[in-house]
Amino acid sequence: MQNTKAIKDSIKHSELSHNPIFTEDHALDEFDEKLNLLNKETDINKQLLIVRQMQEIAKNVSALRGWPYNAKVFWGKEAVFWKQRIGQKYRVFIKNELTTAVNKNKLDKNKLDKNKLDKNKLDSGSTILELGTGNIPCIKNAVCLDLSHEMLATIGLPNMGNKTTIKRVQANVEYSLPIRDNCIDTIVALFLCNYIERLDIMLGECKRVLKENGQIIIVQSAAAVDNYHSLLERHPAKELTLILKTILQELGFKAQIDVKDVDKKTLVFIAATNS
Ligand SMILES: C[S@@+](CC[C@H](N)C(=O)[O-])C[C@H]1O[C@@H](n2cnc3c(N)ncnc32)[C@H](O)[C@@H]1O
């Protein structure tokens, strides 16, 4: 069995010849079948072998060109599978932690009486921006920003009802955000930063759009990604917290780091205030 690194390298560098017998439709079907298979496979080496086959198919389909290294194409295809990736108990835990952090910031900022705030609800008067939302926003009234149209198009929340309008923005956090200066109270980014090469640009943009004393809350898994998503990772888990803390401090944020165990996972919460 080839080791994981060797397979990853060969995926990166393989230049097998173009196969002219596929029509694009046939190739798309074949790609989707393999993507299904890939998502059922648990062994990373077998996953990477399937990835190599899919990479060959992707070369023949314009809509898939660049998969898996083109992030827009990659996350577009992940949209179908994303909803099942992170268990409900982690989602509930994260939402409770975010609620507490946002309310605490609100109290500190406005010197409010804590008894007047509903501890279980995020303040509806705040403008909250969720970066890399995927198709499961963590916060009901947030502005959902994502690179992938497919993720944004498949957003759904239980109990949202017909009255809730989802605000969606398609944008790349590694470029200027299409958002005015100084207008956001809270930014959250869940399981995003390990996939972002230019975290300095992303966090610089967060600084620009946040109000004074606004807050950014970043949530990451403390463990390395151990499936084919690791192909897109730009920063290993063990270095990410320090990288984020350094950039945030350079930008003048006051950052606080909390590590929390939830079931079998360890999550890192970074809360930084724009001071
Ligand atoms: C691992 S998923 C996390 C999704 C969501 N935050 C959650 O917790 O379910 C990463 C998300 O970030 C988005 N993303 C990746 N790179 C991005 C970029 N450069 N700009 C904006 N969004 C990006 C992907 O499209 C994907 O929806």
The ligand as an SDF file (V2000), in Angstrom:
LIG
                    3D

 27 29  0  0  0  0  0  0  0  0999 V2000
  -15.5480   23.1400    5.8260 C   0  0  0  0  0  0  0  0  0  0  0  0
  -16.8600   24.0580    5.1200 S   0  0  0  0  0  0  0  0  0  0  0  0
  -17.5950   24.7810    6.5820 C   0  0  0  0  0  0  0  0  0  0  0  0
  -18.9950   25.2330    6.3420 C   0  0  0  0  0  0  0  0  0  0  0  0
  -19.7420   25.8370    7.5570 C   0  0  0  0  0  0  0  0  0  0  0  0
  -19.0200   26.9400    8.1590 N   0  0  0  0  0  0  0  0  0  0  0  0
  -20.0990   24.8110    8.5800 C   0  0  0  0  0  0  0  0  0  0  0  0
  -19.6070   24.8980    9.7250 O   0  0  0  0  0  0  0  0  0  0  0  0
  -20.8660   23.9080    8.2530 O   0  0  0  0  0  0  0  0  0  0  0  0
  -15.9630   25.3980    4.4420 C   0  0  0  0  0  0  0  0  0  0  0  0
  -16.8530   26.4070    3.7130 C   0  0  0  0  0  0  0  0  0  0  0  0
  -16.0320   27.5390    3.3930 O   0  0  0  0  0  0  0  0  0  0  0  0
  -16.2750   27.9270    2.0580 C   0  0  0  0  0  0  0  0  0  0  0  0
  -15.0390   28.5340    1.5550 N   0  0  0  0  0  0  0  0  0  0  0  0
  -13.8710   27.9110    1.2650 C   0  0  0  0  0  0  0  0  0  0  0  0
  -12.9720   28.7960    0.8180 N   0  0  0  0  0  0  0  0  0  0  0  0
  -13.5870   30.0130    0.8210 C   0  0  0  0  0  0  0  0  0  0  0  0
  -13.1790   31.3180    0.4530 C   0  0  0  0  0  0  0  0  0  0  0  0
  -11.9480   31.5510   -0.0170 N   0  0  0  0  0  0  0  0  0  0  0  0
  -14.0640   32.3410    0.5610 N   0  0  0  0  0  0  0  0  0  0  0  0
  -15.3340   32.1150    1.0320 C   0  0  0  0  0  0  0  0  0  0  0  0
  -15.7720   30.8870    1.4040 N   0  0  0  0  0  0  0  0  0  0  0  0
  -14.9150   29.8510    1.2950 C   0  0  0  0  0  0  0  0  0  0  0  0
  -16.6400   26.6480    1.3230 C   0  0  0  0  0  0  0  0  0  0  0  0
  -17.3820   26.8950    0.1620 O   0  0  0  0  0  0  0  0  0  0  0  0
  -17.4180   25.8950    2.3990 C   0  0  0  0  0  0  0  0  0  0  0  0
  -18.7860   26.1820    2.3180 O   0  0  0  0  0  0  0  0  0  0  0  0
  1  2  1  0
  2  3  1  0
  2 10  1  0
  3  4  1  0
  4  5  1  0
  5  6  1  0
  5  7  1  0
  7  8  2  0
  7  9  1  0
 10 11  1  0
 11 12  1  0
 11 26  1  0
 12 13  1  0
 13 14  1  0
 13 24  1  0
 14 15  1  0
 14 23  1  0
 15 16  2  0
 16 17  1  0
 17 18  1  0
 17 23  2  0
 18 19  1  0
 18 20  2  0
 20 21  1  0
 21 22  2  0
 22 23  1  0
 24 25  1  0
 24 26  1  0
 26 27  1  0
M  CHG  2   2   1   9  -1
M  END
$$$$
